[in-house]
């Protein structure tokens, strides 16, 4: 097929595009990123490989768009309470409790280490907005005096998601709003809370 002939043919869109993206997620969960091929997705979606390449220039581009399909809006709560902002950001739509097949999550982690193109796009398009929303919550809390002024936000902001992923991947647990709230109350907030100034001890008479 010549470039002119390819350009003249219609691009995949609408319901058909959604079907292909869903098929991509299924293949990703089944075989992982490294073994996912355009042929495998085309077969699962009952489409031709040429159809896929007319819409997506590479495997990385296809997988990124499939993942983005179900990410939902990035929550950016501003309730006036640090604790409530963390709960709404983590337990609402697009948060840490959002269901995603474990195979897809595992494949994403593998792809981040194997494919620089995928890693760059995923960190920019998927992780970037989440990091920005999280930092905004912490910065507002710091401005209100709810957390320490000297707190390193780059260190603490990713901690909650890291703990949840540890429990999912290493401990084999399912995440829940109750678990996330407990992590917020018992670990995140105490780590961020301004330290009370200790009263001066009276010196004993010599």
DAVENGI-V551390 format. One record per residue. N is the residue number from 1. RES is the residue in one small letter. OMEGA is omega in degrees with one decimal (* if undefined). Layout:
BEGIN
{{N	RES	OMEGA} {N	RES	OMEGA}}
END
This chain:
BEGIN
{{1	x	178.9} {2	x	177.8} {3	x	179.9} {4	x	178.6} {5	x	-179.8} {6	x	-178.8} {7	x	-177.1} {8	x	-178.2} {9	x	-176.0} {10	x	176.5} {11	x	177.3} {12	x	-178.8} {13	x	175.7} {14	x	-177.1} {15	x	-179.0} {16	x	176.8} {17	x	179.0} {18	x	179.2} {19	x	-179.4} {20	x	179.5} {21	x	176.3} {22	x	176.7} {23	x	177.7} {24	x	178.8} {25	x	179.0} {26	x	179.4} {27	x	179.0} {28	x	179.7} {29	x	-176.1} {30	x	-169.0} {31	x	-178.2} {32	x	-175.4} {33	x	-174.4} {34	x	-179.4} {35	x	176.2} {36	x	177.6} {37	x	176.5} {38	x	177.3} {39	x	-178.5} {40	x	178.3} {41	x	179.3} {42	x	179.2} {43	x	-179.3} {44	x	-177.9} {45	x	-176.5} {46	x	178.6} {47	x	175.8} {48	x	177.9} {49	x	178.0} {50	x	177.6} {51	x	179.8} {52	x	-176.5} {53	x	175.1} {54	x	-177.8} {55	x	-177.2} {56	x	-173.6} {57	x	-176.4} {58	x	176.2} {59	x	-179.3} {60	x	-179.8} {61	x	179.4} {62	x	-177.0} {63	x	178.5} {64	x	-178.8} {65	x	177.5} {66	x	178.5} {67	x	-179.0} {68	x	-178.1} {69	x	-173.9} {70	x	-176.3} {71	x	-179.1} {72	x	179.9} {73	x	177.3} {74	x	-178.7} {75	x	178.2} {76	x	-175.9} {77	x	175.4} {78	x	-174.2} {79	x	-174.0} {80	x	179.4} {81	x	179.2} {82	x	-179.1} {83	x	-177.3} {84	x	175.8} {85	x	179.7} {86	x	-179.0} {87	x	-178.6} {88	x	179.9} {89	x	-174.1} {90	x	-173.4} {91	x	179.2} {92	x	178.7} {93	x	-179.1} {94	x	-177.7} {95	x	-173.6} {96	x	179.5} {97	x	-178.6} {98	x	-175.6} {99	x	174.5} {100	x	-179.3} {101	x	-177.9} {102	x	178.8} {103	x	177.9} {104	x	178.9} {105	x	179.6} {106	x	-180.0} {107	x	178.4} {108	x	179.9} {109	x	177.2} {110	x	-177.7} {111	x	179.4} {112	x	-179.2} {113	x	-174.9} {114	x	-169.4} {115	x	-179.1} {116	x	179.3} {117	x	178.2} {118	x	-177.2} {119	x	-178.8} {120	x	-178.3} {121	x	-178.3} {122	x	-179.8} {123	x	179.9} {124	x	-169.4} {125	x	-176.5} {126	x	-176.9} {127	x	-175.8} {128	x	179.8} {129	x	178.3} {130	x	178.1} {131	x	-179.3} {132	x	179.6} {133	x	179.5} {134	x	179.9} {135	x	178.7} {136	x	178.3} {137	x	-178.7} {138	x	-179.5} {139	x	177.2} {140	x	178.5} {141	x	178.0} {142	x	178.5} {143	x	178.6} {144	x	-179.5} {145	x	-179.6} {146	x	178.8} {147	x	-174.9} {148	x	179.6} {149	x	-176.8} {150	x	-176.5} {151	x	176.8} {152	x	-174.8} {153	x	178.3} {154	x	178.5} {155	x	-172.0} {156	x	-174.1} {157	x	179.3} {158	x	-169.8} {159	x	-177.4} {160	x	178.6} {161	x	179.6} {162	x	179.5} {163	x	179.0} {164	x	179.8} {165	x	176.0} {166	x	-178.3} {167	x	-179.5} {168	x	-172.0} {169	x	-174.5} {170	x	-178.5} {171	x	177.3} {172	x	-178.6} {173	x	171.9} {174	x	179.6} {175	x	-179.1} {176	x	176.5} {177	x	-179.5} {178	x	178.9} {179	x	-179.1} {180	x	178.3} {181	x	177.8} {182	x	177.5} {183	x	178.5} {184	x	-175.0} {185	x	-172.4} {186	x	-175.4} {187	x	-172.9} {188	x	-176.9} {189	x	176.8} {190	x	-179.8} {191	x	-176.0} {192	x	-171.2} {193	x	175.6} {194	x	-178.7} {195	x	178.7} {196	x	178.6} {197	x	-178.8} {198	x	178.4} {199	x	179.6} {200	x	178.2} {201	x	178.1} {202	x	179.3} {203	x	177.0} {204	x	178.6} {205	x	-179.2} {206	x	*}}
END
